[in-house]
Amino acid sequence: MVTIGGVEYEMLLTTRATKQIAGRYGGLENLGEKLMKAENFEMALDEIVWLITLLCNQPILVHNLKHPEDKKPELTADEVELLTSPMELTDYKDAIMEAMYRGTKRNVESEPEGKNTAAG
């Protein structure tokens, strides 16, 4: 969870987000390296804002898919830029890493569902 402009947002790594990250960075494994090698501070901030926006919008998109009658507005990069400080963005690094870890773990753990349902 991160707080942007007084509103809490959950970060979620979905298959769609993974595809977008792969398209931008060439894969999840390249993400950290790309962020660390950003040519300048402005470029690094742009990448972090993009990533925060992407991950925060995944739960909103899931909600909107499941509840078309109660759609929530997506977070925009402009909102993230205007409602956060650069220090907050660096603090969100841990939340980004946690979302990435949980997302990849979720994908790995979802494979043996047949075993869980048979045992349950």
Steps between C-alpha positions, in 0.01 A plus 500: 500500500613853422332830582469752219322826570349362819353195323635150557571293193586134486774398257449180306710323240271335247575321176396816312739713707776243448446522123519879511817490711652245262413722205664800661803333660538166326386301805460521876862401550612813313281739698732566795802537277317743272384715793848512649656595167258780416710772340376773727283567803205623291503184291519282813202685650303455177562125512403471867182706443410278202554185705304626801213606275501163323505294821243715681261481205494119486263455799283782360482326161414168668226674701363667186497165318313327782269794578418680173215683672738650759807605303778684679720754320854393418793683654697712252871572483414871536321428829794299630741780404288775655395318817838355603845628585822354359581372849169313515571342163827358625319375812253316275784283372431244772130490411590451132734214586238341727237520224743346252593223742139420585396511137768261384442279805126501433556391142730218610271391784190500283628208289446218753137599578381153410697358791353754743141436397544122509642518852239750623 
